């Protein structure tokens, strides 16, 4: 086995004592013909997460390489993966898995590395994921009946996180960090997916090799399980709209293909309209610049915007009851 680290796994943990053992077991149980390392940032957890990580560090010192924070870095606005973990990493490839998710296939890394080693034109390899509802214990595959295939740029820019879960990503080191021009506050999965696909192909494996825990305490799904307020919906859509405008500008400056620019323009225009609907109501589509933008959308994007109008109407009607 070569002494060089081939894969660096980046893991963020905070108050994950209920789940972190599953994540750590998934890491150390990987069967590979290459070296890999797991860099874990414990973000000043107030439970026993750090102690559990220390157990694994003592048992697997060549694999588990923690960073123990004394002050929470996320609350200070620090981008932990980019600023703390990635600079410490050594691998040719980078994988991600948060402390409340886990890998369920001991051959995950080997399968993905084998593919990328023999396909230089690919930026990343991803796979199917099992979704686990922590409220009910129910679980189901993210995708059913899928086959191994390549993901098109259009579907990645259209559907973002719906294409694959973060825990499934293995990408080439050079395409992991999102450039500052594309950095987005509040969400990093979508920008990273788009950036990877801009720089190479993404191959999807049908095998379920990770588990995404939904509705864990403090998670995004838990925070959003109830209807968000109108202001929260506006803030969320504005963040996405700001990113797709950055993406439109970035693609123009980088001279990407007309096909890619058209896909980005369609998504950016859709996001503009969805933000306008949230801020001004559905009637804004009937006149002015919004009408012109709406008429220029593809049928698929028109349906998305109209669905936003319908959802907002129903939500506001229910709130008034």
Residue frames relative to the residue before (quaternion, step in Angstrom):
aa qw qx qy qz dx dy dz
X 1.0000 0.0000 0.0000 0.0000 0.00 0.00 0.00
X 0.4792 -0.6707 0.4920 0.2802 3.58 -0.91 0.95
X 0.4757 -0.6946 0.4650 0.2739 3.59 -1.01 0.82
X 0.5603 0.6116 -0.3948 0.3951 3.60 1.19 -0.36
X 0.4495 -0.6574 0.5316 0.2884 3.56 -1.09 0.75
X 0.2516 -0.7887 0.5473 0.1228 3.57 -0.72 1.07
X 0.8042 0.1355 -0.0514 0.5764 3.61 0.95 -0.87
X 0.1358 -0.7410 0.6520 0.0857 3.53 -1.08 0.86
X 0.1847 -0.7722 0.6025 0.0810 3.56 -0.76 1.10
X 0.1659 -0.7912 0.5847 0.0679 3.58 -0.78 1.05
X 0.0053 0.8145 -0.5758 0.0709 3.56 -0.74 1.10
X 0.1715 -0.7611 0.6202 0.0813 3.56 -0.94 0.98
X 0.0097 -0.8077 0.5889 -0.0281 3.57 -0.82 1.00
X 0.1403 0.7607 -0.6275 0.0888 3.54 -1.07 0.82
X 0.8371 -0.1140 0.0251 0.5345 3.57 -0.58 1.19
X 0.3873 0.7301 -0.4584 0.3267 3.54 0.93 0.98
X 0.2102 0.8300 -0.5047 0.1103 3.62 1.12 0.47
X 0.6257 0.5446 -0.3457 0.4387 3.62 1.11 -0.55
X 0.8054 0.3364 -0.1139 0.4745 3.55 1.09 -0.73
X 0.5629 0.6796 -0.3824 0.2739 3.58 1.09 -0.66
X 0.5900 0.5713 -0.3859 0.4203 3.64 1.06 -0.56
X 0.6306 0.5248 -0.3402 0.4596 3.60 1.00 -0.77
X 0.6498 0.5098 -0.3169 0.4664 3.57 0.97 -0.84
X 0.6873 0.4890 -0.2821 0.4571 3.58 0.85 -0.97
X 0.6295 0.5182 -0.3324 0.4740 3.59 1.01 -0.77
X 0.6413 0.5290 -0.3223 0.4528 3.57 0.98 -0.82
X 0.6517 0.5083 -0.3099 0.4700 3.57 1.10 -0.70
X 0.7656 0.4123 -0.2302 0.4369 3.58 0.58 -1.14
X 0.6549 0.5233 -0.3145 0.4453 3.61 1.19 -0.39
X 0.4152 0.7100 -0.4767 0.3102 3.60 1.23 0.09
X 0.2276 -0.7567 0.6011 0.1192 3.55 -0.99 0.93
X 0.1322 0.8063 -0.5557 0.1538 3.57 -0.41 1.24
X 0.3723 -0.6847 0.5677 0.2650 3.54 -1.31 0.30
X 0.6755 0.3985 -0.2855 0.5508 3.56 1.25 0.53
X 0.5463 -0.6009 0.4691 0.3472 3.55 -1.29 0.31
X 0.0132 0.7727 -0.6345 -0.0126 3.54 -1.19 0.61
X 0.2254 -0.7627 0.5947 0.1179 3.55 -1.24 0.49
X 0.2209 -0.7523 0.6068 0.1309 3.56 -1.21 0.57
X 0.1167 -0.7901 0.6013 0.0241 3.56 -0.54 1.22
X 0.0374 -0.8220 0.5668 -0.0408 3.57 -0.53 1.21
X 0.1700 -0.7604 0.6191 0.0983 3.54 -0.91 0.96
X 0.1353 -0.7450 0.6478 0.0839 3.57 -0.68 1.12
X 0.2569 -0.8316 0.4813 0.1034 3.54 -0.39 1.29
X 0.6992 -0.4705 0.2518 0.4758 3.55 0.75 1.17
X 0.0418 0.8276 -0.5543 0.0784 3.56 0.83 1.04
X 0.3437 -0.7418 0.5429 0.1917 3.56 -1.13 0.72
X 0.6344 0.4663 -0.3420 0.5130 3.59 1.28 0.14
X 0.7213 -0.4496 0.3094 0.4264 3.62 -1.14 -0.56
X 0.2702 0.7932 -0.5110 0.1918 3.60 1.18 0.37
X 0.6816 0.4986 -0.3004 0.4434 3.60 0.79 -0.99
X 0.6450 0.5263 -0.3242 0.4493 3.60 0.99 -0.80
X 0.6463 0.5073 -0.3196 0.4721 3.58 1.01 -0.79
X 0.6294 0.5222 -0.3311 0.4708 3.58 0.98 -0.83
X 0.6440 0.5355 -0.3192 0.4434 3.59 0.97 -0.86
X 0.5863 0.5676 -0.3643 0.4487 3.61 1.10 -0.66
X 0.7069 0.4528 -0.2547 0.4800 3.55 0.87 -1.02
X 0.5914 0.5618 -0.3623 0.4509 3.58 1.10 -0.67
X 0.6722 0.4976 -0.2932 0.4632 3.59 0.95 -0.89
X 0.7107 0.4611 -0.2521 0.4677 3.58 1.02 -0.82
X 0.7969 0.1685 -0.0666 0.5762 3.60 1.07 -0.76
X 0.0150 -0.8658 0.5000 0.0099 3.62 0.67 1.06
X 0.6515 0.5179 -0.3246 0.4494 3.59 1.14 -0.52
X 0.7198 0.4117 -0.2370 0.5063 3.59 1.25 -0.34
X 0.7774 0.3373 -0.1705 0.5028 3.57 0.67 -1.12
X 0.0368 0.8028 -0.5870 0.0978 3.57 -0.59 1.22
X 0.0750 -0.8615 0.5019 0.0150 3.58 0.16 1.29
X 0.1909 -0.6816 0.6825 0.1821 3.47 -1.48 0.24
X 0.1470 -0.8047 0.5724 0.0566 3.57 -0.59 1.14
X 0.2178 -0.7919 0.5600 0.1089 3.57 -0.51 1.17
X 0.3192 -0.7252 0.5746 0.2052 3.56 -1.17 0.64
X 0.7438 0.1993 -0.1496 0.6203 3.56 1.33 -0.29
X 0.5354 -0.6421 0.4454 0.3205 3.55 -1.01 0.83
X 0.2958 -0.7940 0.5139 0.1338 3.56 -0.65 1.16
X 0.5908 0.5867 -0.3660 0.4157 3.57 1.07 -0.70
X 0.6725 0.5061 -0.2981 0.4503 3.59 0.95 -0.87
X 0.6525 0.4923 -0.3081 0.4868 3.58 1.26 -0.32
X 0.5582 -0.6297 0.3780 0.3859 3.56 1.29 0.02
X 0.4152 0.7108 -0.4695 0.3193 3.59 1.23 0.33
X 0.3273 -0.7031 0.5939 0.2139 3.58 -0.98 0.87
X 0.2959 -0.8367 0.4306 0.1643 3.54 0.11 1.35
X 0.6773 0.4879 -0.3233 0.4459 3.60 0.80 -0.89
X 0.7190 0.4509 -0.2579 0.4618 3.58 0.89 -0.92
X 0.7811 0.3920 -0.1875 0.4484 3.58 0.82 -1.00
X 0.7777 0.3362 -0.1701 0.5033 3.61 1.06 -0.68
X 0.7847 0.3658 -0.1929 0.4617 3.59 0.66 -1.08
X 0.6871 0.5115 -0.3110 0.4117 3.59 0.71 -1.03
X 0.6572 0.5105 -0.3440 0.4349 3.67 0.86 -0.76
X 0.6675 0.4874 -0.2982 0.4775 3.61 1.18 -0.47
X 0.5839 0.6292 -0.3603 0.3652 3.58 1.21 -0.41
X 0.2704 -0.7812 0.5506 0.1162 3.56 -1.22 0.63
X 0.5583 0.6904 -0.3585 0.2883 3.57 1.20 -0.45
X 0.5545 -0.5759 0.4978 0.3363 3.50 -1.33 0.46
X 0.7654 0.2115 -0.1028 0.5991 3.55 1.21 -0.69
X 0.2354 -0.7664 0.5853 0.1210 3.55 -1.23 0.59
X 0.0835 -0.7689 0.6332 0.0314 3.56 -1.00 0.93
X 0.2119 -0.7714 0.5899 0.1094 3.57 -1.24 0.51
X 0.1849 0.7447 -0.6358 0.0832 3.54 -1.17 0.66
X 0.3269 -0.7561 0.5319 0.1963 3.58 -0.64 1.07
X 0.6789 -0.5726 0.3093 0.3399 3.54 -1.22 0.61
X 0.7044 0.4202 -0.2847 0.4962 3.60 1.18 -0.29
X 0.6208 0.4492 -0.3605 0.5319 3.59 1.28 0.25
X 0.0980 -0.8148 0.5659 0.0792 3.61 -1.20 0.06
X 0.4620 -0.6502 0.5318 0.2847 3.52 -1.35 0.39
X 0.1973 -0.8159 0.5395 0.0657 3.57 -0.92 0.92
X 0.6820 0.3969 -0.2871 0.5431 3.60 1.24 0.29
X 0.3814 -0.7627 0.4786 0.2090 3.58 -0.56 1.16
X 0.6931 0.4501 -0.2723 0.4929 3.59 1.26 -0.26
X 0.2911 0.8053 -0.4794 0.1922 3.59 1.28 0.13
X 0.7306 0.4328 -0.2582 0.4608 3.58 0.60 -1.11
X 0.6404 0.5319 -0.3334 0.4426 3.58 0.96 -0.82
X 0.6507 0.5177 -0.3187 0.4550 3.60 0.91 -0.88
X 0.7074 0.4675 -0.2737 0.4539 3.57 0.86 -0.95
X 0.6470 0.5031 -0.3229 0.4733 3.58 0.98 -0.80
X 0.6177 0.5460 -0.3486 0.4459 3.60 0.94 -0.82
X 0.6683 0.4933 -0.3135 0.4602 3.58 0.92 -0.84
X 0.7155 0.4593 -0.2768 0.4478 3.60 0.73 -1.01
X 0.6116 0.5558 -0.3539 0.4379 3.59 1.07 -0.64
X 0.7553 0.3689 -0.2045 0.5016 3.58 1.05 -0.67
X 0.7329 0.3193 -0.2147 0.5610 3.60 1.28 0.09
X 0.1760 -0.8496 0.4914 0.0757 3.56 0.27 1.30
X 0.6435 0.5539 -0.3284 0.4138 3.59 1.12 -0.55
X 0.6139 0.5522 -0.3443 0.4468 3.61 1.26 -0.09
X 0.3726 -0.7283 0.5378 0.2040 3.55 -1.00 0.91
X 0.8211 0.0094 0.0584 0.5677 3.58 1.04 -0.74
X 0.1825 -0.7259 0.6478 0.1415 3.50 -1.39 0.34
X 0.0516 -0.7985 0.5994 -0.0182 3.58 -0.83 1.04
X 0.1836 -0.7993 0.5640 0.0959 3.59 -1.24 0.10
X 0.6669 -0.4855 0.3847 0.4141 3.53 -1.35 0.10
X 0.1862 -0.7803 0.5937 0.0622 3.56 -1.22 0.63
X 0.3484 -0.7000 0.5758 0.2388 3.56 -1.14 0.62
X 0.2740 -0.7493 0.5847 0.1465 3.56 -0.93 0.97
X 0.1016 -0.8050 0.5844 0.0102 3.58 -0.79 1.06
X 0.2515 -0.7675 0.5764 0.1241 3.57 -0.63 1.18
X 0.2941 -0.8000 0.4989 0.1569 3.59 -0.35 1.23
X 0.5808 0.5725 -0.3905 0.4272 3.61 1.19 -0.19
X 0.8089 0.2675 -0.1036 0.5132 3.56 0.95 -0.91
X 0.4397 -0.6843 0.4656 0.3486 3.58 1.17 -0.53
X 0.4999 0.6575 -0.4246 0.3709 3.58 1.26 -0.05
X 0.0449 -0.7990 0.5994 0.0173 3.56 -1.14 0.59
X 0.0164 0.7829 -0.6207 0.0394 3.55 -1.22 0.55
X 0.5579 -0.6061 0.4347 0.3639 3.60 -1.14 0.50
X 0.5673 -0.5878 0.4542 0.3555 3.55 -1.12 0.67
X 0.7867 0.0642 -0.0290 0.6133 3.57 1.08 -0.78
X 0.1957 -0.7626 0.6070 0.1080 3.56 -1.10 0.76
X 0.8479 0.2059 -0.1450 0.4666 3.53 -1.05 0.78
X 0.4311 0.6985 -0.4701 0.3246 3.59 1.22 0.23
X 0.2503 -0.7293 0.6123 0.1745 3.54 -1.31 0.41
X 0.6363 -0.4722 0.4121 0.4497 3.58 -1.24 0.24
X 0.2072 0.7825 -0.5604 0.1750 3.58 -0.82 0.93
X 0.5025 -0.6059 0.5124 0.3432 3.54 -1.36 0.09
X 0.3604 -0.7162 0.5567 0.2175 3.57 -1.09 0.75
X 0.3830 -0.7265 0.5213 0.2321 3.58 -0.81 0.96
X 0.6137 -0.5392 0.4154 0.4001 3.57 -1.23 0.40
X 0.6357 0.5565 -0.3380 0.4146 3.57 0.95 -0.84
X 0.7029 0.4501 -0.2986 0.4629 3.61 0.84 -0.85
X 0.6200 0.5279 -0.3560 0.4584 3.62 1.07 -0.58
X 0.7068 0.4390 -0.2773 0.4805 3.60 0.85 -0.90
X 0.6468 0.5189 -0.3188 0.4591 3.61 1.14 -0.54
X 0.8445 0.2470 -0.0622 0.4710 3.51 0.70 -1.14
X 0.2559 -0.8324 0.4710 0.1409 3.59 1.35 -0.01
X 0.8668 0.0250 -0.0026 0.4980 3.58 -0.73 -1.11
X 0.5742 0.5986 -0.3885 0.4012 3.60 1.18 -0.35
X 0.5872 0.5904 -0.3736 0.4086 3.61 1.20 -0.31
X 0.7749 -0.1460 0.1337 0.6002 3.58 1.02 -0.80
X 0.4530 -0.6797 0.5030 0.2825 3.56 -1.21 0.49
X 0.6566 -0.5463 0.3609 0.3744 3.55 -1.17 0.67
X 0.6496 0.5473 -0.3213 0.4185 3.60 0.98 -0.80
X 0.6554 0.5231 -0.3088 0.4489 3.58 1.26 -0.24
X 0.5446 0.6756 -0.3794 0.3209 3.59 1.23 -0.33
X 0.0897 0.6956 -0.7127 0.0081 3.49 -1.23 0.78
X 0.0592 0.8252 -0.5563 0.0784 3.58 -0.48 1.14
X 0.6052 -0.5338 0.4356 0.3989 3.53 -1.27 0.34
X 0.6355 -0.5903 0.3500 0.3538 3.53 -0.96 0.92
X 0.6929 0.5231 -0.2880 0.4040 3.57 0.87 -0.97
X 0.7355 0.3950 -0.2341 0.4981 3.60 1.19 -0.38
X 0.4550 0.7065 -0.4477 0.3056 3.59 1.21 0.24
X 0.7503 0.3928 -0.2236 0.4824 3.60 0.76 -1.00
X 0.3751 -0.7314 0.5323 0.2026 3.53 -0.77 1.10
X 0.4629 -0.6735 0.4837 0.3134 3.65 -0.85 0.84
X 0.6521 -0.5487 0.3566 0.3827 3.55 -1.16 0.63
X 0.6076 0.5797 -0.3551 0.4107 3.59 1.09 -0.66
X 0.7535 0.3550 -0.1929 0.5186 3.59 1.21 -0.50
X 0.4232 0.7133 -0.4758 0.2930 3.58 1.22 0.08
X 0.1081 -0.7982 0.5924 0.0150 3.54 -0.97 0.96
X 0.4082 -0.7081 0.5227 0.2422 3.55 -0.94 0.88
X 0.8062 0.3351 -0.2270 0.4315 3.55 -1.02 0.82
X 0.8044 -0.0042 -0.0131 0.5939 3.59 1.15 -0.41
X 0.1446 -0.8223 0.5482 0.0489 3.54 -0.92 0.93
X 0.5293 0.6660 -0.4012 0.3396 3.58 1.20 -0.43
X 0.6858 0.4924 -0.2860 0.4533 3.57 0.86 -0.98
X 0.6725 0.4761 -0.3245 0.4645 3.65 0.76 -0.87
X 0.6529 0.5113 -0.3298 0.4511 3.59 0.95 -0.80
X 0.6399 0.5262 -0.3315 0.4514 3.59 0.93 -0.84
X 0.6759 0.4859 -0.2936 0.4700 3.58 0.89 -0.93
X 0.6568 0.5184 -0.3160 0.4473 3.58 0.91 -0.90
X 0.6379 0.5172 -0.3339 0.4628 3.59 0.94 -0.82
X 0.7045 0.4719 -0.2764 0.4523 3.58 0.86 -0.97
X 0.5835 0.5619 -0.3727 0.4527 3.59 1.15 -0.46
X 0.7677 0.3959 -0.1795 0.4709 3.55 1.08 -0.76
X 0.8049 -0.0715 0.0243 0.5886 3.57 1.23 0.10
X 0.6381 -0.5158 0.3950 0.4131 3.54 -1.27 0.07
X 0.2193 -0.7306 0.6243 0.1682 3.56 -1.31 0.37
X 0.1822 -0.7921 0.5760 0.0867 3.56 -0.74 1.07
X 0.2335 -0.7749 0.5797 0.0950 3.55 -0.94 1.01
X 0.1859 -0.7596 0.6163 0.0933 3.57 -0.92 1.00
X 0.4683 -0.7185 0.4457 0.2565 3.58 -0.84 0.98
X 0.5346 0.6535 -0.3996 0.3569 3.61 1.19 -0.45
X 0.3609 -0.6959 0.5763 0.2310 3.57 -1.04 0.83
X 0.0585 0.8422 -0.5274 0.0954 3.57 -0.39 1.25
X 0.7599 0.2252 -0.1964 0.5773 3.60 1.25 0.22
X 0.2733 -0.7394 0.5946 0.1584 3.54 -1.32 0.38
X 0.1908 -0.7682 0.6063 0.0764 3.54 -0.90 1.05
X 0.2400 -0.7771 0.5682 0.1248 3.56 -0.55 1.19
X 0.1723 -0.7878 0.5874 0.0687 3.54 -0.72 1.13
X 0.8398 0.2014 -0.1696 0.4748 3.56 -1.20 0.72
X 0.2898 0.7005 -0.5827 0.2929 3.57 0.95 0.87
X 0.6517 -0.5336 0.3577 0.4033 3.59 -1.15 0.55
X 0.8371 0.1855 -0.1611 0.4887 3.55 -0.85 1.04
X 0.5240 0.6528 -0.4138 0.3580 3.60 1.24 -0.11
X 0.6759 -0.4790 0.3658 0.4242 3.54 -1.33 0.29
X 0.6690 0.5009 -0.3156 0.4495 3.60 0.89 -0.85
X 0.6418 0.5126 -0.3301 0.4652 3.60 1.05 -0.71
X 0.6704 0.5025 -0.3036 0.4538 3.57 0.97 -0.84
X 0.7736 0.3517 -0.1747 0.4972 3.57 1.12 -0.63
X 0.3905 0.7405 -0.4830 0.2566 3.61 1.17 0.27
X 0.6986 0.3712 -0.2587 0.5543 3.59 1.15 -0.51
X 0.6495 -0.5135 0.3722 0.4195 3.55 -1.20 0.41
X 0.3741 -0.7198 0.5382 0.2287 3.57 -0.79 1.02
X 0.5711 -0.5768 0.4483 0.3745 3.55 -1.21 0.46
X 0.6772 -0.4808 0.3582 0.4266 3.55 -1.26 0.34
X 0.6689 0.5016 -0.3068 0.4548 3.59 0.90 -0.88
X 0.6381 0.5173 -0.3270 0.4671 3.59 1.04 -0.72
X 0.6394 0.5150 -0.3263 0.4685 3.57 1.02 -0.77
X 0.6430 0.5159 -0.3186 0.4678 3.56 1.02 -0.80
X 0.6602 0.5116 -0.3084 0.4553 3.59 0.90 -0.92
X 0.6544 0.5139 -0.3091 0.4607 3.57 0.97 -0.86
X 0.6872 0.4686 -0.2849 0.4764 3.57 0.90 -0.92
X 0.6194 0.5425 -0.3476 0.4486 3.59 1.04 -0.70
X 0.6287 0.5304 -0.3369 0.4582 3.59 1.00 -0.79
X 0.6710 0.4819 -0.2992 0.4774 3.57 0.96 -0.85
X 0.6485 0.5201 -0.3163 0.4570 3.58 0.97 -0.87
X 0.6275 0.5288 -0.3328 0.4647 3.59 0.99 -0.80
X 0.6663 0.4993 -0.3159 0.4550 3.57 0.95 -0.83
X 0.6987 0.4656 -0.3067 0.4482 3.61 0.77 -0.90
X 0.5887 0.5287 -0.3742 0.4836 3.61 1.19 -0.40
X 0.6223 0.5164 -0.3305 0.4867 3.59 1.05 -0.75
X 0.6523 0.5225 -0.3058 0.4561 3.55 0.99 -0.89
X 0.6244 0.5371 -0.3366 0.4564 3.58 1.00 -0.82
X 0.6763 0.4883 -0.2803 0.4750 3.57 0.93 -0.96
X 0.6486 0.5309 -0.3124 0.4471 3.58 0.96 -0.90
X 0.6720 0.4993 -0.2964 0.4597 3.59 0.89 -0.92
X 0.6357 0.5207 -0.3257 0.4676 3.56 1.04 -0.76
X 0.6887 0.4833 -0.2790 0.4629 3.58 0.92 -0.93
X 0.7047 0.4586 -0.2599 0.4749 3.58 1.07 -0.75
X 0.3927 -0.7541 0.4500 0.2730 3.57 1.27 -0.17
X 0.1807 0.7970 -0.5546 0.1565 3.58 0.91 0.85
X 0.7041 -0.4886 0.3078 0.4133 3.56 -1.24 0.38
X 0.6201 -0.5525 0.3994 0.3881 3.62 -1.13 0.57
X 0.6112 0.5592 -0.3511 0.4363 3.59 1.06 -0.73
X 0.6738 0.4812 -0.2875 0.4815 3.57 0.94 -0.89
X 0.6507 0.5188 -0.3222 0.4512 3.58 0.94 -0.87
X 0.6323 0.5262 -0.3360 0.4587 3.59 1.01 -0.75
X 0.6512 0.5116 -0.3167 0.4625 3.59 0.95 -0.87
X 0.6635 0.4966 -0.2999 0.4725 3.59 0.97 -0.85
X 0.6430 0.5250 -0.3264 0.4521 3.60 0.93 -0.86
X 0.6453 0.5294 -0.3203 0.4480 3.57 0.95 -0.86
X 0.6793 0.4789 -0.2837 0.4783 3.57 0.95 -0.90
X 0.6573 0.5110 -0.3156 0.4552 3.60 0.93 -0.87
X 0.6519 0.5011 -0.3164 0.4731 3.59 0.99 -0.78
X 0.6203 0.5340 -0.3371 0.4653 3.57 1.02 -0.77
X 0.6755 0.4975 -0.2997 0.4543 3.57 0.89 -0.93
X 0.5975 0.5582 -0.3500 0.4571 3.58 1.07 -0.71
X 0.6969 0.4729 -0.2724 0.4653 3.54 0.87 -0.98
X 0.6433 0.5153 -0.3385 0.4539 3.58 0.94 -0.77
X 0.6310 0.5083 -0.3315 0.4834 3.60 1.06 -0.67
X 0.6440 0.5203 -0.3217 0.4594 3.59 0.98 -0.83
X 0.6325 0.5278 -0.3293 0.4615 3.59 1.01 -0.81
X 0.6631 0.5035 -0.3058 0.4618 3.58 0.95 -0.85
X 0.7288 0.4452 -0.2394 0.4619 3.56 0.96 -0.87
X 0.8238 0.2576 -0.0863 0.4975 3.58 0.94 -0.91
X 0.5336 -0.6131 0.4202 0.4035 3.58 1.21 -0.35
X 0.6857 -0.5364 0.3278 0.3670 3.55 -1.26 0.49
X 0.5809 0.6116 -0.3779 0.3815 3.60 1.12 -0.51
X 0.5365 0.6364 -0.4094 0.3734 3.60 1.20 -0.37
X 0.6046 0.5750 -0.3543 0.4223 3.59 1.22 -0.38
X 0.6273 0.5930 -0.3209 0.3897 3.57 1.24 -0.35
X 0.8077 0.1295 -0.0548 0.5725 3.60 1.19 -0.23
X 0.7781 0.3839 -0.2514 0.4289 3.54 -1.37 0.10
X 0.8035 -0.3039 0.1994 0.4715 3.58 -1.26 -0.31
X 0.5970 0.5835 -0.3727 0.4053 3.60 1.08 -0.63
X 0.6237 0.5387 -0.3426 0.4510 3.58 1.03 -0.74
X 0.6626 0.5126 -0.3069 0.4517 3.58 0.93 -0.89
X 0.6545 0.4989 -0.3101 0.4760 3.56 0.98 -0.85
X 0.6455 0.5337 -0.3200 0.4428 3.57 0.94 -0.90
X 0.6781 0.4972 -0.2993 0.4509 3.59 0.88 -0.91
X 0.6841 0.4926 -0.2888 0.4539 3.59 1.14 -0.53
X 0.5223 0.6485 -0.4092 0.3731 3.58 1.27 -0.13
X 0.5475 -0.5525 0.4988 0.3825 3.53 -1.29 0.35
X 0.6668 -0.4989 0.3601 0.4205 3.57 -1.23 0.41
X 0.6311 0.5495 -0.3321 0.4354 3.58 0.96 -0.87
X 0.7010 0.4584 -0.2751 0.4720 3.59 0.89 -0.94
X 0.5881 0.5550 -0.3733 0.4547 3.60 1.10 -0.61
X 0.6418 0.5200 -0.3172 0.4659 3.56 0.99 -0.85
X 0.6236 0.5390 -0.3382 0.4542 3.61 1.00 -0.80
X 0.6809 0.4873 -0.2928 0.4617 3.57 0.87 -0.97
X 0.6691 0.4930 -0.3048 0.4651 3.58 0.90 -0.88
X 0.6065 0.5397 -0.3526 0.4653 3.57 1.12 -0.59
X 0.6142 0.5308 -0.3391 0.4754 3.58 1.10 -0.68
X 0.6255 0.5311 -0.3301 0.4667 3.58 1.00 -0.84
X 0.6732 0.5012 -0.2940 0.4573 3.57 0.87 -0.98
X 0.6683 0.5076 -0.3000 0.4536 3.57 0.90 -0.94
X 0.6647 0.5008 -0.3075 0.4613 3.59 0.93 -0.87
X 0.6295 0.5334 -0.3364 0.4540 3.57 1.01 -0.80
X 0.6757 0.4881 -0.2925 0.4687 3.58 0.90 -0.94
X 0.6562 0.5204 -0.3156 0.4461 3.59 0.96 -0.87
X 0.6831 0.4785 -0.2926 0.4677 3.56 0.87 -0.93
X 0.6253 0.5319 -0.3408 0.4583 3.58 1.04 -0.71
X 0.6720 0.4918 -0.2966 0.4676 3.58 0.97 -0.85
X 0.6436 0.5353 -0.3251 0.4399 3.58 1.05 -0.76
X 0.6690 0.5062 -0.2983 0.4553 3.57 1.14 -0.61
X 0.5727 0.6123 -0.3788 0.3919 3.59 1.21 -0.36
